[in-house]
Amino acid sequence: FIDLHNVEKIISEMLNSLVHARDNSPVIFMIKYLSNLVTEQELRENGIEVHGPLPQRVPIITYPKFDEDCDSLLKRHLSRELWSNMKKKSTSKGGNIQMCVKSGVSRPNCDIGIMATDEEAYKTF
């Protein structure tokens, strides 16, 4: 049930967003955060009204999981320490390390395993 509905990911990202926002009303923040994940119609159908600005989602960037048979340069050279340093960075266009490695993680037969999100990513990552 938890996996089927992505509950753990939703709660983790909500808490991550709360920590970043440091909102003085954490319960209200979490209610508004969760209300942003459903449609206005779903809220109305359940008798819920939310007013005011909604919190922004701050995704959790986790170290990628590589297939055992993956032999890409990315898997060989991307240490957890390097990942920890890179995950805090982003380009001015919003590119991050997770976006850059996505293709290499989803395609384990890719020799290189990383693609720049934009021209700034070449220097940033």
N, C-alpha and C positions, 0 to 999 in steps of 0.2 A: 504494500500500500504506500509506504513512504517513498520507495523508488518510483513506483508508477506515477505518483503525483508530484515528484520532485520536491517534496516537503523539506528534506534536509538542505537542499541547495537554496530554496527560498528563505528559510530561516537563517541560514548562514549569511546570505547576502544582505538580508534585512539587518542583522546584527552588525555586519561590516559597515553598512551605510549609517547606522545609528552611531557607531564609534567615530566615524569620520565627521558626522554632523555635530556630535556632542550636544544634541538637543536637550533643553532643560525639562522637557516633558516626554520622557522616553516611551511611555505607554501610548500617548497620543501620536507620537511619531510612528510607532509600529502599526497602529490602527490605520493611519493615513498611508503608510507604505504598502500594507496589504491591500487596501482599497484601490490602490493604483494598479493592481494586478488583475482586476476584473473589470468588466464593462459597467457603464453607468446603468444600463438596464438590469444587470445582475444585482447591483446595489439596490436599486429601486424595488425589484421583486422581493428582496429580503428585508425591506424596510430600513435600509441604511442610507443615511445622508452624510456626506463628507464635504466640508467647506474649507476654503483657504488653500494655500499652495500645498502641493503634494511633494514628499521627499524624493530626491533623486536616487536612483539605483547606483550603488558602487559595487561592481562585480568583484568577486574573489578570483584572483589570478593564481592558479595552482600549477605546480610543476607537472609537465606533460607525462602521460603514461605511454610508453613505447611498446610495440609488439616485440616479443622475444626475437623474432626473425629479422627485425629491422636492423640494418647496418648502415644507416645514413651518417653523414658527417655531423649532423645535428645531434644525434644520439651519442656519438662518440665524444663530442666536445662541450655539450651543454651540461655543466655540473650544477648541482643544487645551489652552490654558492654564487655562481654566475647568474643563475635564474633569480635568486633573491635580490641581487643588485639590479638586474634588468627590469623586474616586475614593477618597480616603483617609478619607472621612467615612461614617458609617452612623447609622441611627436606633437607639434603644434596642430596637426590635423586629427589628433586623437588616436593615432596608431600606437599599439603596444606590442610587447614581445609575444604575448599569447596569440595575437593576430598573425604575427610573422611566422610562427612555427606551426600554425594550424594545419596548413597543407602537408607539411612533413610528418605530422603525427597521424593525420588521417590517411596518408598514402605512404605506408612503410617501405615501399620499394623505391621511393624517391631518393636519389643519391645524395643530394645536398640537404633537403629538408627544411629550408627556410626561404621565405620570400619577403621582400620589403613591402610595407603597406603604402609607403610614399617615399619621395626622394630623401627626406630628412631621416628616415629609418636606417639608411645605410650608415650614417654617422652615430646615431643614437644606440643602435643595437649591433 
